[in-house]
Amino acid sequence: MFGLLLTALRYGSMLFSVWVGVALAYGSALLKIPIQQALLNLVSYSFSLFLAIFHMIASNEKAGKKPPNSAGIKDVTKIKKIVFVRHGESVWNDIFNKGKDVGLLVRLIRGLVNELGFACSNDSLFLDTPLSPSGESQAEKLAQFIRDGKVASGAPETVETVLKALRGESPATFLCSNLRRAIDTAAIALPKATKVTVFSDLQEMSRNVDTQSLLPQSSVPSTKFSKSLKWDQRMNKGNKSFSSKGISRMTRFAHFATNNVQDEVVVAIGHSIWFKTFFKHFLPHDSQHEAKLRKIENCGVVVFNLEYGKIAGAPGFRIDPKSIEPVYLGFHGK
C-alpha cells in the first residue's frame, strides 16, 4: 500500500510539473505577459484551486440544526415580499449540465485548454465560474421582460408589484451573491437598481469548485458587467469558510430581510440549490409545493411572502405557500 502511495505521488508530481510548464508557456504566450508575472498569477491560482479542492473534500454545508416546523409560527410581527432571481447559465452549467455523452468530453477538454490561459491571469472558468454566452443572453431577455412589463391577463397583483420594484419605479432592497455569475446577472438584468449590496450569505451551497468566490472580503465587484451598477460591499464577508453551514447563512439572510430592511420588497440574486433549500427549510413541513423539489430556471424570478414571528417560543420564519408566485419562467425539473 505504501509503495502504491509513493508511486501515485511520483506520477502526480510529474503530471503537475508538466501542467505547470504547459500552463506557463501557453498562458504567457496567450496573454503576452512576462513569464515571471505568469508564474506569480499561476501560484495565486493554484492556491485558490487547492482551497477549492480542500473545501470539496472537507466541507459539509448541509449539516447544522434544521429549523423547527414553520407551521407552528405565532405572533407574526413582520412580513416581507422576497423576490428570488436565479443567475443565468454559467460556464460550469454549460460544460457539465448538458448531458453525459461525447459532447461532455468535448466541452470539458475545451474548458480545460481555456483554463490553462486563465490560470496565468489569476482568473478561472471553473472557480467562481462566470456567465456563459447563453447566460448573458438569458439575462438580457430577463431585462427586456422587466422593461416591457408584459404581465399575463389575470396575473396576481403581486407580479406587477415585483416588476415595478425591478424597474426602479418603487422602493426595493437588492441583495446579491458574491459569485460572478450572480453579479453579472444583476448588472445585465437589473440596470435600474439604485444600489446592490453584495450579500455573501447568498453564496451557493455546494462542494463543487464553481461555488468558490474569488471576490475578496469587503471588495467591490469588478467583473465583465459590474461597472454598470452601484455596489455596497459592506455585507461582503468574502468566500465561505470550510465550516460554513447553509442553514446558518439562510437564517442570517431571513433575519436581515425581515428585521433590517425598511423596504417592502427584498430582491435576492442568487443560486438554485440555495433557493431550493431555503424553501425546504422555511415552508411548512406538510407543504408539497414544487419549490421544495424543483430548481428555479436560469434567470427565473419567483416571489413569496416571508413571515417573522415566534416558533416554540423562539424567533422563527415561515414562507406562506399560497404566496409563492412565478414572475418570469418559474420552476423546472429537479
C-alpha positions as CSV (number, residue, x, y, z in Angstrom):
1,M,0.0,0.0,0.0
2,F,2.8,2.4,0.9
3,G,4.6,1.6,-2.4
4,L,1.4,2.4,-4.3
5,L,1.1,5.7,-2.5
6,L,4.6,6.7,-3.4
7,T,4.1,5.7,-7.0
8,A,0.9,7.8,-7.1
9,L,2.7,10.8,-5.6
10,R,5.6,10.4,-8.0
11,Y,3.4,10.3,-11.1
12,G,1.1,13.0,-9.6
13,S,4.1,15.3,-9.1
14,M,5.3,14.6,-12.7
15,L,1.8,15.4,-14.1
16,F,1.7,18.6,-12.0
17,S,5.1,19.7,-13.3
18,V,4.0,19.1,-16.9
19,W,0.8,21.0,-16.2
20,V,2.7,24.0,-14.7
21,G,5.1,24.1,-17.7
22,V,2.4,23.9,-20.3
23,A,0.3,26.5,-18.4
24,L,3.2,28.9,-18.2
25,A,4.1,28.5,-21.8
26,Y,0.6,28.7,-23.1
27,G,-0.6,31.4,-20.7
28,S,2.3,33.8,-21.1
29,A,2.1,33.5,-24.9
30,L,-1.7,33.9,-25.0
31,L,-1.7,36.8,-22.6
32,K,1.5,38.3,-23.8
33,I,2.9,38.9,-20.3
34,P,6.3,38.2,-18.9
35,I,6.9,34.6,-17.7
36,Q,7.6,36.0,-14.1
37,Q,4.2,37.6,-14.0
38,A,2.5,34.5,-15.4
39,L,4.3,32.4,-12.7
40,L,3.0,34.7,-9.9
41,N,-0.5,34.5,-11.2
42,L,-0.3,30.8,-11.6
43,V,0.9,30.4,-7.9
44,S,-2.1,32.5,-6.8
45,Y,-4.5,30.5,-9.0
46,S,-3.0,27.2,-7.7
47,F,-3.6,28.3,-4.1
48,S,-7.2,29.1,-4.8
49,L,-7.6,25.8,-6.6
50,F,-6.1,23.9,-3.6
51,L,-8.6,25.7,-1.2
52,A,-11.5,24.8,-3.5
53,I,-10.5,21.1,-3.7
54,F,-10.0,21.0,0.1
55,H,-13.4,22.5,0.5
56,M,-14.9,19.9,-1.8
57,I,-13.4,17.1,0.4
58,A,-13.7,18.6,3.9
59,S,-16.9,20.7,4.0
60,N,-20.4,19.7,4.8
61,E,-22.7,22.7,4.2
62,K,-25.9,20.6,4.5
63,A,-25.1,19.9,8.2
64,G,-26.3,22.0,11.1
65,K,-29.5,22.1,13.1
66,K,-32.6,22.4,10.9
67,P,-35.2,25.0,11.9
68,P,-38.5,23.8,13.5
69,N,-41.6,23.3,11.5
70,S,-42.6,26.7,10.4
71,A,-46.3,25.7,10.5
72,G,-46.1,26.4,14.2
73,I,-45.4,30.1,13.8
74,K,-47.2,32.5,16.1
75,D,-47.3,36.2,16.8
76,V,-46.2,37.2,13.3
77,T,-44.9,40.8,13.5
78,K,-43.3,41.3,10.2
79,I,-43.9,40.2,6.6
80,K,-41.6,40.9,3.7
81,K,-42.1,40.3,0.0
82,I,-39.0,38.3,-1.1
83,V,-38.0,38.1,-4.8
84,F,-35.6,35.3,-5.8
85,V,-33.8,35.9,-9.1
86,R,-31.6,33.0,-10.2
87,H,-28.4,33.8,-12.2
88,G,-28.1,33.0,-15.9
89,E,-26.4,29.8,-17.2
90,S,-22.8,29.6,-16.2
91,V,-19.8,28.2,-18.0
92,W,-19.8,25.4,-15.4
93,N,-23.5,24.7,-16.3
94,D,-22.7,24.8,-20.0
95,I,-19.9,22.1,-19.6
96,F,-21.4,19.7,-17.1
97,N,-25.2,20.1,-17.2
98,K,-26.0,19.4,-20.9
99,G,-25.9,15.6,-20.9
100,K,-23.3,12.9,-20.2
101,D,-22.4,12.0,-23.7
102,V,-19.5,12.5,-26.1
103,G,-20.3,16.2,-26.1
104,L,-19.4,16.4,-22.4
105,L,-15.9,15.2,-23.1
106,V,-15.5,17.7,-25.9
107,R,-16.8,20.6,-23.7
108,L,-14.6,19.5,-20.8
109,I,-11.4,19.3,-23.0
110,R,-12.2,22.7,-24.5
111,G,-12.8,24.1,-21.0
112,L,-9.5,22.7,-19.6
113,V,-7.5,24.1,-22.5
114,N,-9.0,27.5,-22.0
115,E,-8.4,27.2,-18.2
116,L,-4.6,27.0,-18.9
117,G,-4.6,30.5,-20.2
118,F,-6.9,31.8,-17.4
119,A,-4.8,30.3,-14.7
120,C,-1.9,32.5,-15.7
121,S,-4.1,35.6,-15.4
122,N,-5.2,34.6,-11.9
123,D,-8.7,34.0,-13.3
124,S,-10.7,30.9,-14.0
125,L,-13.6,29.4,-15.9
126,F,-14.2,26.8,-13.1
127,L,-13.5,28.6,-9.9
128,D,-16.3,31.2,-9.3
129,T,-17.5,30.3,-12.8
130,P,-18.7,33.3,-14.9
131,L,-21.8,33.5,-17.1
132,S,-21.7,31.6,-20.4
133,P,-22.7,33.5,-23.6
134,S,-26.1,31.8,-23.3
135,G,-26.3,33.0,-19.7
136,E,-25.6,36.6,-20.8
137,S,-28.4,36.2,-23.4
138,Q,-30.8,34.9,-20.7
139,A,-30.1,37.9,-18.5
140,E,-30.7,40.2,-21.5
141,K,-34.1,38.5,-22.1
142,L,-35.0,39.0,-18.4
143,A,-34.0,42.7,-18.7
144,Q,-36.3,43.0,-21.7
145,F,-39.2,41.3,-19.9
146,I,-38.8,43.6,-16.9
147,R,-38.5,46.7,-19.2
148,D,-41.6,45.8,-21.3
149,G,-43.6,44.7,-18.3
150,K,-46.0,42.4,-20.2
151,V,-48.0,40.8,-17.4
152,A,-50.3,38.0,-18.4
153,S,-54.0,38.7,-18.1
154,G,-55.3,37.6,-14.8
155,A,-51.9,37.5,-13.2
156,P,-51.8,38.3,-9.4
157,E,-51.3,41.9,-8.4
158,T,-48.1,40.9,-6.6
159,V,-46.5,40.3,-10.0
160,E,-47.0,43.9,-11.1
161,T,-45.6,45.0,-7.7
162,V,-42.5,43.0,-8.3
163,L,-42.0,44.4,-11.8
164,K,-42.3,48.0,-10.6
165,A,-39.6,47.2,-8.0
166,L,-37.3,45.6,-10.5
167,R,-37.8,48.6,-12.9
168,G,-36.9,51.1,-10.1
169,E,-40.4,52.5,-10.0
170,S,-41.0,51.6,-6.4
171,P,-38.6,51.2,-3.4
172,A,-36.8,47.8,-3.1
173,T,-33.6,46.5,-1.5
174,F,-31.3,44.5,-3.8
175,L,-29.0,41.8,-2.3
176,C,-26.7,39.8,-4.5
177,S,-24.4,36.7,-4.0
178,N,-20.7,37.3,-4.1
179,L,-20.3,34.9,-7.1
180,R,-19.6,36.4,-10.5
181,R,-22.5,34.8,-12.3
182,A,-25.0,36.4,-9.9
183,I,-23.2,39.7,-10.0
184,D,-23.2,39.9,-13.8
185,T,-26.8,38.7,-14.0
186,A,-27.8,41.6,-11.7
187,A,-25.8,44.1,-13.8
188,I,-27.4,43.0,-17.1
189,A,-31.0,42.3,-15.9
190,L,-31.5,45.0,-13.3
191,P,-30.0,48.2,-14.7
192,K,-32.5,50.3,-12.8
193,A,-31.4,49.1,-9.4
194,T,-30.2,52.2,-7.5
195,K,-27.8,50.2,-5.3
196,V,-27.0,46.5,-5.0
197,T,-25.5,45.0,-1.8
198,V,-23.0,42.2,-2.1
199,F,-24.5,39.8,0.5
200,S,-22.1,36.9,0.8
201,D,-24.5,34.7,2.8
202,L,-26.3,34.2,-0.6
203,Q,-23.2,32.3,-1.9
204,E,-24.2,29.0,-3.4
205,M,-24.1,25.9,-1.1
206,S,-22.3,23.0,-2.8
207,R,-19.0,21.2,-2.7
208,N,-18.3,22.0,-6.3
209,V,-15.4,24.3,-7.1
210,D,-17.6,26.6,-9.1
211,T,-19.2,27.8,-5.8
212,Q,-16.0,29.3,-4.5
213,S,-15.8,33.1,-4.6
214,L,-12.8,34.9,-6.0
215,L,-14.1,38.3,-4.6
216,P,-12.1,39.3,-1.6
217,Q,-13.8,40.4,1.6
218,S,-15.2,43.9,1.6
219,S,-14.3,44.3,-2.1
220,V,-16.4,45.9,-4.8
221,P,-17.2,43.6,-7.7
222,S,-15.0,44.0,-10.8
223,T,-16.5,41.7,-13.4
224,K,-17.4,41.9,-17.1
225,F,-20.6,43.9,-16.5
226,S,-20.5,45.0,-12.8
227,K,-19.4,48.6,-13.5
228,S,-23.0,49.4,-14.7
229,L,-24.3,49.3,-11.1
230,K,-23.5,50.9,-7.8
231,W,-22.4,48.4,-5.3
232,D,-22.3,48.3,-1.5
233,Q,-19.6,45.9,-0.3
234,R,-20.1,46.2,3.5
235,M,-22.0,42.9,3.8
236,N,-19.4,41.1,1.7
237,K,-17.7,38.8,4.2
238,G,-15.6,37.0,1.5
239,N,-15.6,33.4,0.4
240,K,-17.4,30.9,2.6
241,S,-15.3,29.0,5.2
242,F,-14.8,25.3,5.4
243,S,-17.0,25.2,8.4
244,S,-19.8,27.3,6.9
245,K,-23.3,25.8,7.1
246,G,-26.0,26.6,4.6
247,I,-28.8,26.9,7.2
248,S,-26.8,29.5,9.2
249,R,-26.4,31.6,6.1
250,M,-30.1,31.3,5.2
251,T,-31.2,32.2,8.7
252,R,-29.0,35.3,8.7
253,F,-30.5,36.3,5.3
254,A,-34.1,35.8,6.6
255,H,-33.4,37.8,9.7
256,F,-31.7,40.6,7.8
257,A,-34.5,40.8,5.2
258,T,-37.3,40.9,7.8
259,N,-35.6,42.9,10.5
260,N,-33.0,45.2,8.9
261,V,-34.7,46.3,5.7
262,Q,-37.2,49.1,5.6
263,D,-38.5,48.4,2.0
264,E,-41.4,46.2,1.5
265,V,-39.7,44.3,-1.3
266,V,-36.3,42.5,-1.0
267,V,-34.7,41.2,-4.2
268,A,-32.1,38.4,-3.8
269,I,-30.0,37.4,-6.8
270,G,-28.5,34.0,-6.2
271,H,-28.4,30.3,-6.9
272,S,-30.7,27.3,-7.5
273,I,-29.6,24.9,-4.7
274,W,-29.5,27.7,-2.1
275,F,-33.0,28.8,-3.2
276,K,-34.5,25.3,-3.2
277,T,-33.0,24.5,0.2
278,F,-34.4,27.8,1.6
279,F,-37.9,26.7,0.5
280,K,-37.4,23.3,2.1
281,H,-36.4,24.8,5.4
282,F,-39.0,27.6,5.8
283,L,-42.1,26.2,4.1
284,P,-44.3,24.2,6.5
285,H,-43.2,20.5,6.6
286,D,-46.5,19.3,5.2
287,S,-46.3,21.6,2.2
288,Q,-45.9,19.7,-1.1
289,H,-45.1,22.9,-3.1
290,E,-42.9,22.3,-6.1
291,A,-40.4,24.9,-4.8
292,K,-39.1,22.2,-2.4
293,L,-38.4,19.8,-5.3
294,R,-37.6,21.9,-8.3
295,K,-34.9,24.5,-9.1
296,I,-35.8,27.9,-10.4
297,E,-35.0,28.3,-14.1
298,N,-31.9,30.2,-15.1
299,C,-32.8,33.9,-14.8
300,G,-36.2,32.8,-13.4
301,V,-37.9,35.1,-11.0
302,V,-40.2,33.9,-8.1
303,V,-41.8,36.0,-5.4
304,F,-43.2,34.9,-1.9
305,N,-44.1,36.3,1.5
306,L,-41.6,35.6,4.3
307,E,-43.1,35.9,7.8
308,Y,-41.2,36.6,11.0
309,G,-42.7,35.5,14.4
310,K,-42.3,33.0,17.2
311,I,-41.9,29.3,16.8
312,A,-41.7,27.2,20.0
313,G,-41.0,30.5,21.9
314,A,-38.0,31.5,19.8
315,P,-37.7,33.8,16.7
316,G,-38.6,31.9,13.5
317,F,-39.6,32.3,9.9
318,R,-42.3,30.9,7.6
319,I,-42.9,31.1,3.9
320,D,-46.6,31.3,3.1
321,P,-47.1,28.5,0.5
322,K,-50.1,30.4,-1.1
323,S,-47.9,33.5,-1.7
324,I,-45.4,31.8,-4.0
325,E,-45.8,33.2,-7.5
326,P,-43.6,32.7,-10.6
327,V,-43.0,36.1,-12.1
328,Y,-40.7,35.0,-15.0
329,L,-40.0,31.4,-16.1
330,G,-40.6,29.9,-12.7
331,F,-39.5,26.3,-11.8
332,H,-38.1,23.5,-13.9
333,G,-37.0,19.9,-13.4
334,K,-35.3,18.5,-10.3
